[in-house]
Amino acid sequence: MSRSLQVVQAGPALSVQDLGRPGSLSEGLSRGGAMDRLALYEGSALLEQGPGCAALEMAAMGGRFRARGDLRIALTGAPMRAAIDGVRVAWNASHALPDGSELEIGAAEAGVYGYLHLGGGIATDPLMGSRSAHLTAGIGGMIAAGTDLALGADGGGSVDRMLDVASRCGGGVLRVVAGPQTHRFAPETIERFTETAFRRDARGNRQGVRLDHEGAGFAPDGARSILSDVVVPGDIQVTGDGSPYVLMAECQTTGGYPRIGTVLPCDLPLVAQAAPGDLLRFRFVSAEDGLATERAARKALSDLPAKVRARLRDPADLGDLLGHQLISGVTAGRHEEEGP
């Protein structure tokens, strides 16, 4: 029996995403892929499958989905209210989705991007080595109601597993390394940049996020534009009005605005999950510290499967069963019989 996920009702921005298409800059195509790449690794750990499996990215709101066949799912990223056949289920956890059952995912309770992972991954046709929709480049598109998403073969595994995840919603401090144009900014401008609390502007999408602030802008000394140069996700361009703009997954491949620095890749999920109005700050680190931080972040990704734990403990696994209070509030029943 073929397995699929039917989209009964679609939120405003559903798309299939994986780790994207690295190595295509020379062809004019940025990496793309999931806005919160960490969420893909968390989902793969929960379902015991590779992080390259495509998932459904949900911006701000999910939708309603019906299982065609017995499925395993996991939910990661921005927490959203989720229920299977009307019964609420946990986020950052894996669940069984039996044949014919319905999963409903509401609005984000924090953050922006939530992810629905399927056992075996979403098996749309790959293009240039990826199943990711690259909306800016016109590859793929939004998922609409009525779509039936084919799934890959699921090797099987446990459900009712969970990960204890530190929140990355609500903003935070972003570590930044100097880039090719950092020297164009006066030292006092750099200092003021690191002392400023920026608010995530409502203007933002998969290409980049604009940051608002009080006071003067952060224009470089001299010319406010440069010859077009290669740009990558994490670059902080300073636009003509002096506002920082953090480039994200579907950014252009070249740009003419000076870059004050580059956010470490491991901190980009903080940008992706910052909702409009959330505060973000920048802190410069050396190239050596940046590399060490990235190495530690990659090790943390490889360690995720070992951190998955069961949501419910089996009584058979409790060696001192008599020492646990399994039921509380037990009475002899006479109070109920006698009445008040």
N, C-alpha and C positions, 0 to 999 in steps of 0.2 A: 504494500500500500504506500503510495506516495505521501509525503508529509509536506505540509505548507502552513503558512500563517495568512489567514484572510484578514484584510484591513476592512473592518465594518464601518468605522468612523475615523477620519484622519484629523489630527490636530493641524495647526497652520503651517508647520514646517517639519515634515517627516522626510528623512532621506536615508538611503543605505550608505554606510560609511565603514571603512576599514582603516588601515594605517597609511593609505594613500599611495602616491606614485613618486617616490624619491628618485632623483637622478634624471628628471625630465626638464630641468631648467633650460638646457640648450635648445629644447624644442618649444620653448615659450610657455611651458606648463608648470605651475607651482605644484608642490607636493599634494595639497588638498588633504583629504582624509578627515578623521574625527577631530572635532574641535578640542575635546578633552581626551587625549590619547591614553592617559592613565586609566580612564574608565574602561577602555578596551582590554587592558591587561587585567583589571579587576574582574571583568566578566569572564575572561578566558580562565582565570584561576578558579572561579566559582563553578564553571562547567567542565573543568579539566580538559581544555582543548587549547589549540594554539591561538596566540593573540592576533594572528592574521585573519581570523574569521570575521566576516562582515556582520555588522549589527545594525539596528535601526536607531538613528539619532533623532531625538525629539527635542525641538527647541521650544521651551516655555510650557508646552502642553503635549500630552501623548495622544490618546485616541482609544478606540475600542477594537479588539482583535479576537478572532475565533480560531481555535486550533483545528487543523485538519490532520488528524492522527495524534498519537500521544507524543507530546513535546516536553522538552526541558527548557526552562528559561532562566535568565538571571537579569537583575535590575541594578544598574549602577549609575554614577554621575549625579546630577542634580536630583535630590529626592522629590518624588511626585507621589501623590496619593494613588495607590494601586490596589485593585481588588480582583479576585478570581471568583466568578459566579457570585458576586456580591459580598464575598468574605475578604476583608482587608488582608494584604500580605506585606511582608517586610521588604524594605529597600536594602541594597547591598547584600542581597541574598539570592539563592537559587530556589526554584519551585517547580513542581510538576504541573503541566498544563494538559490535562487529559483531552482526548478527542472530543470535539464539540463544545468544550467549555470556553467561556469568554473572559478575557482579561481587559479590564478597563483601567486606563491610566489618565489621571486628571492633570491639573496645573502644577507647575513646580512650586514646592513649598519653600525652596531656597535655591539660589543658583539659576542657571539657564538651560543647560544641556543634559538631558537624561538619556540613558541608553537601554534598549531592550535587546538582550542577547538570546540567541537560540542555539540549542544543541545541534552541532553540525554547521552552524553559520548560515547566513542568507546566501543562496546560490544563484544570484543573478549572473548574467554573462559578464566575465571580466573583460576589461579593455585596458591595454597597456599595463597589464600585470596587476590591476586593481578592480574591485567592484564599487569603489567609492563614486558617488555622484559628485562631480565638480561643477557646481552650479554656475560659477563665473565663466568657465570655459564651455558651457553647454553640453557637458558630458552627463548623461542621466538627467534626473530631475526630481521634483518633489513626489512623494508617494501619495496617491489619492485613494479615497474610499473605493472599495470594490477590487483593489489590487490583491492578487494572490501571490505571496512571496514564496517561491520554492526554496527548500532547505537542503543542505548537504547531508550526507550520511552522518548520523550521530553514533559515535563509538560507545555511547552509554556512560553512565557514571551516577554519582549520588546527587540527590536534591536535598532541600532543607539544610543547605550549608550557608554560612555567612562570613563576611569579612568585617572586622572592626576597622572603620575608615575614619581618619581625621578629616574634619570638615575642610573643604577648600572653597566653600561658598561664602560670599560676604566680603570679598576683598582681602587685602593683606600686603605684605612687603615683597616686592619683586627684585630679585638679584639681577644685576646688569653688568655686562662687561663693555669696555670701551670698543668703539668701532672705527672705521676709516675716517669718519668726519668728526669724531668727538673733539679733536683738537681745535676745530673751528669755533667751538663755544668757549666763551671766556670762563675762567675759573669761578668767578662769582656767579655766573649763570648756572654752571654745573652744581655749585653748592646750593643755590636756591632751588634748583630742580630736585635735589635729594631731600630738601627740607619741606617740600610742598606736598600736601595731601590732595590727591586728584580724585575726582568723582568720575565714575564710568558714565559717559554720556549716553543718552538714548540712541544716538547715532552709532550703530555698530552692527556688523554682520560677520559672515564667514571670511570676509576679506580683511577686516581689521576693526579695531575699537578706538573710538575717539575719547580722549580724556579731557574733562573740563576742570578749571581751576580758577581761583581768585587771583587778581593782580595781573601784572604784566606778563607777556608771553616769553618764550624761551628762544628767541631768534639768535642764530649764530652771528659772529662778527662778520662783517662784509656781506657778500652775496647770500641771498636766502634760497638760492637754488644751485644745483650742481649739474654736471653732465650726468646723464642717466647711467646708473650703476646697478649691479646685481643686488637684489634685496631678497631676504628670506624671512620666514615667520619668526617673530620675536624682535625684529628691527623696530626701533622707535623713531619714526619719521617726525620731524617738526614741520608742520605745514606753514603756509604763508602768513597766517595770523599768529604764529608762535605756539600753536597747540600741539601737544604730543599725540601721536596716532600709532598704536601698537599693531603691527602687521600680524595677521593670523593665517590659518591654514590655506585659504584660497587667495592670498595676496598676489599682486602682480609680480612678475619676475624681475623687472627693472623699475627704477624710480629716480626722480630728479630732486626730491626733497632731502636735505641733510639729515643724517641719523645721529642722534645724540648718544646712542648706545644700543645694545641688544639684550633683551631679556633671555636668561638661561632657558633652554627648552623645558627643563623640569618644572619651571615656574609658570609656564604658559597656561596650564589648567586653571590657575588662579585668575588669569585674565579672562579665559573662556567662561568661567563660572561666576564672574562678577556681574551682578544685575545692575541696571541703571540706578545710579545714586550711590552704589557701593564705593568705599574708599580704597584707593591703591596708592602705595608709595614705592619709591625706587631707592635701591642701595647698590652702589658700585662695588664690585669685587674684582680682584686681580684675575688675569687670565689663568694663572696657576690654580687659584682657589675655585674658579669657575669649572675648570676641568675636573678637579677633585670632587666637586659637588655633583657634577654630571655622572662621574663614575659611581659615586655612592647611590645616586638615584637609579641608575641602571641595575645595580646589584639589588636594590630594594624591589625592583620589578621582578627580577628572577626569584626573589624570596617570597613573593606573594602566595604561590600555591601552598607553601608550608604554613601560612597564617590563616588559611581557611579552616573554619571549625564548624561542628555540627550545631544547628540551632536548637535541637532538642536532645537531651541526654537519654539514652536507652537505660531503663532500670537495670538491665542485665549487666551494664557497665559499671554500676555502683557497687563496689565491693562491700561497703558498710551500709547496706540498704536500710537496716533497722535504725541507723543513726540519723536518717533523713526524715523530715516531717513532710509526708506526701499529701496529707489531707489535714486541713485545719477547720476548727469550728464544729467538730463532731459532737453530737449530743445523743442521749439515750432515746430521744424521740418523744419523751413524755410531755415536754413543753408543747409540742405541736398537737398532741392528743388532748391535753387538758385545756388548751386555749388560754387567753389572757386572764 
